[in-house]
């Protein structure tokens, strides 16, 4: 059973995209994350590949997954990663990203894999590093705990050049408090 409120937006162009979205939505319907609303997810078919996103507005980042379905070759590919307003430009083969190619499976299975990867990413701890100047936050940096992957920075770069952060808070992407 799928919940069409997750990853709404553009209609799928092919039966394979429809099956991918069905698998993705079925997985998303099982997510139990405080602060994550289906309105923060979307599907975009204005480009090739099909792009699905999860917007994490407080940390200023997106989770992005691209699903390429070449019907003539029965060749499908799935990539995912942390991004910003520049779509699909931050993917690497690093441990924080998703890459599936050369695997024979149905499009719905690819959607389930995408949902599982997103769920794992949404449960990852995020570090919020604050540098204080005269008791006030001068700079904040959000990064993934463990890997240190940069998600967003606000404020001046000056305090970070000269010292370690004054305060580090660890939370989850959907629970980060706004300043």
N, C-alpha and C positions, 0 to 999 in steps of 0.2 A: 504494500500500500504506500502510495506517495502522497506528499503534502505539497501541492502546487504553489503554496505561498513562498517556499524556499526557491531561490534562483529563478524568480519570475523575470519578466522582461521580454526579450525577443522570442518569437516562436522558432522552434527548431526547423532547419531547412530540409533535413533528410530523416529517414527512419533511424539511422544510426545516431544522429544527434538526439532524437527523441528518446531512444533507448538509453543513451548516456545520461541524459537529464533525469530519466526515471530512476536509474540506479543511484545517482547523486542525491536526488530528493528523498529517496527511501532512507539513505544513510543519514541525511541531515535531519529527518523527522525524529531520529533517535537521539540527537544531540541534547544534552542537558547542561546548558551553559548559561548561568546568570548573566544578563546584560547583552546577550546575543539575540537579535530579533531577525526574522526572515526579511524584513525591509532593508537590512544591511547586506543582503546578498543579491546578486543579479546575474543575468545571462545576456550576452551580447553576440549577435550574429552579423554585425555590420562589417566584420572582417573575416578573413579565413586565418586562423581556426575559430571554432566556437570558444568564446572566452567566458568563464564564470569567475566571479569575484566575491570576496567577503571584505567589506569595508570595516576597518577598525579605526574610527574617527579620532579617538582620544590619543592613540599612539601615532596617528597620521600615516598609517600604512594600510596596505591591502594584501590579502592573500589572493593570488591569481592562479588560475589553472586554464591551460589551453588544451583543447581536444581536437586533434586533426583526424579526420576520417576521409580517406581516399577510397571511395566506393569502388573505383575501377580496379584497384590493386588489393583491396581488402587489407589495407595497411593502415593501422591506427597508431597514433602517438599521443602521449600525455606528458605535459610538463607543468610544473607548478613551482611557485616560489613567492617570496615576500617581495612586495613592490611598493611603488608610490604612484603618483599621477601619470608617470610614463609607463604605458602598458607594455608588458612583456620584455622589458629591457634589463631586468636584474637577475635572470636565471643563470645558474651555473650548475656544475655537476657536483656541488658541495653537499655536505650533510644536511643543510637546511632546505634543500630543494627536492622536488619530485621529478623523476625522469623514468618514463616507461616507454620502451620501443622494442620492436622485435619480438613481442609476446603475442601469441595467438589466443585471443579471448573475445568474448562478446562485448559489444559496446556498453551494455548494462553493467558488466563486470568492471569495465574501465571506470564507469561512474561510481561504483561502490568503492573502488580503490581511491578515487579522488575524495570521496566523502570521508574515508578513513584517514587519509593524509591530512585533510583539513581539520578533522577532529583532533588529531595528535598535535597539530600546530597551535590550535586554539587553547589547548591545555598546557602549552609550554610556559614556563615562568618567564616573565619579562622583568628586567632590571630598569628602574628609573633612577638615574644618577643626577644629583643636584649639586651645583656649585653655588655657594653663598658668598655674597659680598655685603658687608655691614648687616648681616642677618637676613638679607633678602635673596631670593633665588635669582641668580644672574644668568644661569645656563642650566638647561635640563636636557639629558640625552636618554632615550629609550633604546634598549638593546635586548636581544635574546640572551637569557642567562645560559651559561655553558659555552655557547659559540661566540658570544659577543657581537653577533651580527647587528649592525646599526639599523634602527628603524626610523628614528626621527630625532632632530635636535632643534631646540628653541633657545633663544637668548644669544648672548655674546659668546664668542669663542675664547675671549681673553682669559677667563678663570681656568679653563681646562689646560691651557698651555703651561701653566706654572705649578699646578698641584693636582693631587687626587681629589675626587669628589668629596664633599663634606657629608653627604647623606646618600645612602643607597637603599631603595625600597624594592622589594621583590613581590611581584603580584602576577596576575594572568592578563592576557591581552584584552579580555572582555571586562576586567574588573579594575583597570587603571583609572584612578581618579583624576579629573581635570584640575588644573591649577586654579 
